[in-house]
Amino acid sequence: MDLRKVFVLFDLEELTTAEVASVLHVPKGTVASRLRRAREVFRETVARMSTPRSPRYGAGGKP
């Protein structure tokens, strides 16, 4: 999937939906659906990264 490409072109490079569609040779509707999915994946990834994880072992770090 080209989720990353759509995300970068639209949200970071600030291209329009039509411009992204032209660059990737896909319909505008495809850009919209991929952008929706890319943002969803991005939110999930950020949420996972910001959730504190408990240490695997005790304070000493040894099993």
Secondary structure, DSSP 8 states (H G I E B T S, - for coil): --HHHHHIIIIIS---HHHHHHHHTS-HHHHHHHHHHHHHHHHHHHHHHHS----SS-TT---
